[in-house]
């Protein structure tokens, strides 16, 4: 196994990697750097586009292009031009909030959570954007919503409360697109950092990034820890599986708030990492049907 910083971007808050199996690229964002990135492993090139506001996460669209969750709501993104077309802002009445992490369920619905941009007030909600443009709100009263993904059978939704140090597991009604009762799936101790983005692999295990913990934790479906993978960056934010065989783990990180000594110790901080040789595969990225 090896870990390489493939894009030393020094992103302020790198987040939300998504593998595009059609274009064979990794889309990822720098939330506070106001950028959308596209990394092409074949050439090693990383392109970026300036975004009009803080972009928390993106997802692939079935008909091409991307859908994004911004500070000011959901929007479509044309990756050819960088043009952004607004769809709906469910929190226009909460100007201090912004969207953060998200994901697409098996039915092609885009889910994303919001948070207090100052990371203090419990004003975050979880939203579902349907392909027809309708939006519905679910979980609430979370300061920093994060990490959204589903079990292989689609019956469990994983969702992160970063400030609370918790990963929740919800019973999920896939047909209706509704989370039901929740339970605590995992508690992250303070000395391990804070749970951030997560991804479910092809063996139904859950990988959780640790902000301030310099690691990813792989959990078994019962919530026990299968392994801890150290990443050479203190603020690990999210991950996705990519590559032609879905066996490369791409990991985002953040450089915000790190002093000169820490940046010297971790020169890849804020970069995009590739972990190869794990012997574990992911599953194809789902596409928003809208």
C-alpha positions in Angstrom: 0.0 0.0 0.0 1.1 3.5 -0.7 -0.3 7.0 -0.1 0.6 9.8 -2.5 -0.4 13.5 -2.6 -1.4 13.6 -6.3 -2.7 17.3 -6.2 -0.7 19.5 -3.8 -3.3 22.2 -4.1 -3.0 23.6 -0.5 -6.9 23.9 -0.6 -8.4 25.9 2.2 -11.1 23.3 2.8 -10.8 20.5 0.3 -13.9 18.3 0.3 -16.4 16.1 -1.5 -14.4 13.9 -3.9 -16.5 12.1 -6.5 -15.2 9.6 -9.1 -16.7 10.1 -12.6 -16.5 6.7 -14.3 -17.4 8.1 -17.7 -14.8 10.8 -17.8 -12.4 9.0 -15.5 -11.7 12.0 -13.3 -12.2 13.0 -9.7 -14.3 16.0 -9.0 -13.7 17.8 -5.7 -14.2 21.2 -4.1 -12.4 23.8 -2.1 -15.3 25.1 -0.1 -13.7 28.2 1.4 -11.4 28.7 -1.6 -14.5 29.0 -3.8 -13.3 26.5 -6.3 -14.4 23.4 -8.1 -11.6 21.0 -9.0 -11.2 18.2 -11.6 -8.3 15.8 -11.3 -7.4 13.6 -14.3 -5.3 10.6 -13.1 -4.2 9.7 -16.6 -2.4 13.0 -17.1 -1.9 14.1 -13.6 -3.6 17.5 -14.4 -5.9 19.3 -12.0 -8.2 21.9 -13.5 -10.2 24.4 -11.3 -13.1 26.8 -11.8 -14.0 29.8 -9.6 -17.4 29.4 -8.0 -19.8 32.3 -7.1 -20.2 31.2 -3.5 -19.1 28.4 -1.1 -19.7 25.1 -2.7 -20.1 22.3 -0.2 -20.4 19.3 -2.4 -21.1 18.1 -6.0 -22.7 15.1 -7.5 -22.7 13.7 -11.1 -25.9 14.1 -13.2 -27.3 11.3 -15.3 -27.7 13.6 -18.3 -24.2 15.1 -17.9 -22.7 17.9 -15.8 -22.9 18.3 -12.1 -25.4 19.3 -9.4 -24.0 21.3 -6.5 -25.0 22.4 -3.0 -23.9 25.9 -2.4 -24.2 28.5 0.4 -27.2 29.8 -1.5 -28.9 26.5 -2.4 -28.9 23.8 -5.0 -27.6 24.6 -8.5 -26.6 22.9 -11.8 -22.9 23.3 -12.9 -21.7 23.1 -16.5 -18.2 21.7 -16.2 -17.3 22.8 -19.7 -17.8 26.5 -18.9 -18.1 26.6 -15.1 -21.5 28.2 -15.5 -23.8 27.8 -12.5 -27.6 27.7 -12.8 -29.6 28.1 -9.6 -32.4 25.7 -8.8 -33.8 26.3 -5.3 -32.6 27.7 -2.0 -34.4 26.0 0.8 -32.6 28.2 3.4 -33.0 31.7 2.0 -34.4 32.6 5.4 -31.1 31.4 7.1 -28.4 33.6 5.7 -25.8 32.4 8.1 -26.1 28.8 7.0 -24.5 27.1 4.0 -24.6 23.6 2.5 -21.9 21.2 3.4 -21.6 17.5 2.4 -24.0 15.4 0.3 -24.6 12.2 -1.7 -27.0 10.5 -4.2 -29.2 7.6 -3.2 -30.0 4.6 -5.4 -33.1 6.3 -6.8 -31.1 9.3 -8.1 -32.2 11.8 -5.4 -29.5 14.3 -4.2 -29.2 14.6 -0.4 -27.2 17.4 1.3 -26.9 18.9 4.7 -26.5 22.5 5.9 -24.6 24.0 8.7 -23.9 27.2 10.5 -21.1 28.8 8.5 -19.5 30.0 11.9 -19.7 26.3 13.0 -21.4 27.2 16.3 -25.2 27.3 16.2 -27.2 24.0 15.7 -29.1 25.3 12.6 -28.2 22.6 10.2 -30.8 20.5 8.3 -30.7 17.5 6.0 -32.4 18.0 2.6 -33.5 15.8 -0.3 -33.6 17.3 -3.8 -35.8 15.2 -6.1 -35.2 15.0 -9.8 -38.3 17.1 -10.4 -36.8 19.9 -8.3 -38.9 19.4 -5.2 -37.1 19.7 -1.9 -37.9 18.1 1.5 -36.3 18.7 4.9 -35.6 16.0 7.4 -33.0 15.9 10.3 -32.4 19.3 12.0 -30.6 21.0 14.9 -27.1 20.0 13.9 -24.2 22.5 13.9 -22.2 20.8 11.2 -23.9 18.2 9.1 -21.5 15.9 7.2 -20.8 12.5 5.6 -23.9 11.0 3.8 -24.0 7.5 2.3 -26.0 4.3 2.2 -25.5 0.6 3.0 -25.3 -1.7 0.0 -28.9 -2.9 0.4 -30.1 0.8 0.7 -31.8 0.1 4.0 -29.4 2.2 6.2 -28.5 5.9 5.8 -25.3 7.0 7.4 -25.1 10.7 8.5 -22.6 12.6 10.5 -22.9 15.1 13.3 -19.4 16.5 13.3 -19.6 18.7 16.4 -21.3 15.9 18.4 -18.6 13.5 17.3 -21.3 11.0 16.1 -22.1 8.9 13.1 -25.8 8.1 13.0 -27.4 5.2 11.2 -31.0 5.6 10.1 -33.5 3.0 9.0 -34.1 4.1 5.4 -37.2 3.7 3.3 -35.7 3.6 -0.1 -39.0 3.6 -2.0 -40.2 6.8 -0.2 -36.8 8.3 0.2 -37.3 8.9 3.9 -35.0 8.3 6.9 -36.7 6.6 9.9 -35.5 5.9 13.4 -31.9 6.5 14.0 -29.3 5.0 16.3 -25.7 5.9 17.1 -23.5 3.9 14.8 -20.1 5.2 16.1 -18.8 7.7 18.6 -15.4 9.4 17.7 -13.4 10.2 20.8 -12.1 13.7 21.1 -8.4 12.6 20.8 -9.2 11.1 17.4 -10.5 14.3 15.9 -14.0 14.9 14.5 -15.9 12.7 12.1 -16.2 14.3 8.7 -17.0 12.9 5.2 -17.7 9.1 4.8 -18.0 6.5 2.0 -19.3 3.0 2.0 -17.2 0.4 0.1 -18.1 -2.7 -1.9 -17.8 -4.8 1.3 -20.4 -2.7 3.1 -17.8 -1.2 5.4 -17.9 2.5 6.2 -14.8 4.8 5.8 -15.0 8.0 7.9 -12.5 10.9 7.6 -11.3 12.5 10.8 -10.9 16.3 10.9 -8.0 17.0 13.3 -7.3 13.3 13.5 -5.1 12.7 10.4 -6.8 9.5 9.6 -9.6 7.5 8.1 -11.4 4.8 10.1 -12.9 1.8 8.4 -15.9 0.5 10.4 -17.6 -2.8 10.0 -21.4 -2.8 9.5 -21.8 -3.5 13.3 -19.9 -0.3 14.1 -16.7 -1.9 15.3 -13.4 -0.6 14.0 -11.8 -2.8 11.2 -8.8 -0.6 10.7 -7.3 2.9 11.0 -5.5 4.4 8.1 -3.1 7.3 8.8 -3.1 10.1 6.2 -0.2 12.6 6.1 -2.5 15.6 6.6 -4.0 16.7 10.0 -7.4 17.7 8.6 -8.8 14.8 6.6 -12.2 15.7 5.2 -13.6 13.0 2.9 -12.9 10.1 0.5 -14.2 8.2 -2.5 -13.2 5.1 -4.4 -12.1 5.6 -8.0 -9.9 4.3 -10.8 -10.9 1.9 -13.6 -11.3 -0.9 -11.0 -12.6 1.3 -8.2 -9.7 0.2 -6.0 -8.0 3.6 -5.5 -9.1 5.6 -2.5 -9.0 9.3 -3.1 -8.9 11.5 0.0 -9.4 15.2 0.4 -7.9 17.4 3.1 -7.8 21.0 4.4 -5.1 23.5 5.1 -7.2 26.1 6.9 -5.9 27.2 10.3 -2.5 25.3 10.1 0.5 27.2 11.1 3.8 27.3 9.2 5.4 24.6 11.3 2.5 22.2 10.7 2.5 23.0 7.0 6.2 22.3 6.8 5.6 18.9 8.6 2.7 18.1 6.4 3.4 19.6 3.0 0.4 17.8 1.4 -2.1 19.4 3.8 -4.9 20.7 1.7 -4.1 18.3 -1.1 -5.8 15.4 -2.8 -4.3 12.0 -1.9 -4.5 8.7 -3.6 -4.2 5.5 -1.6 -3.3 2.4 -3.7 -2.8 -1.2 -2.9 -5.5 -1.4 -0.3 -7.0 -4.5 -1.8 -10.5 -3.1 -1.3 -12.9 -1.7 -3.9 -15.7 0.8 -3.8 -18.9 1.0 -5.8 -19.7 3.3 -8.8 -20.8 6.8 -8.0 -24.5 7.3 -8.3 -25.9 10.0 -10.5 -28.6 12.6 -9.8 -31.5 11.8 -12.1 -32.5 15.5 -12.5 
